[in-house]
């Protein structure tokens, strides 16, 4: 049985994890990087070419995404290539795509 203090600590940790997860996806630069990687494994240079972002900004955001397990890095010689987490993030993004088609696009169209 959990005591009240332990429940509150667990709740705070869970809230912090939710905030970290959703703020990682809510950042427009990180979201653009993730969507770029949905097309396949890419190096930082390839991500920069695709998004138009500067290398330092891409590297900084990739570190956050990698720390959160949203992307994985693989060393290929002197280069690192990145890919979206296929087990959790890719299916989640597909669910979000379906949700947006059903519930969000019409709201956006109505606001224009």
HELIX and SHEET records of a PDB file:
HELIX    1   1 UNK A    4  UNK A   26  1                                  23    
HELIX    2   2 UNK A   28  UNK A   37  1                                  10    
HELIX    3   3 UNK A   44  UNK A   51  1                                   8    
HELIX    4   4 UNK A   55  UNK A   67  1                                  13    
HELIX    5   5 UNK A   89  UNK A   99  1                                  11    
HELIX    6   6 UNK A  100  UNK A  104  3                                   5    
HELIX    7   7 UNK A  105  UNK A  111  1                                   7    
SHEET    1   A 3 UNK A  42  UNK A  43  0                                        
SHEET    2   A 3 UNK A  79  UNK A  84 -1                                        
SHEET    3   A 3 UNK A  71  UNK A  76 -1                                        
END                                                                             
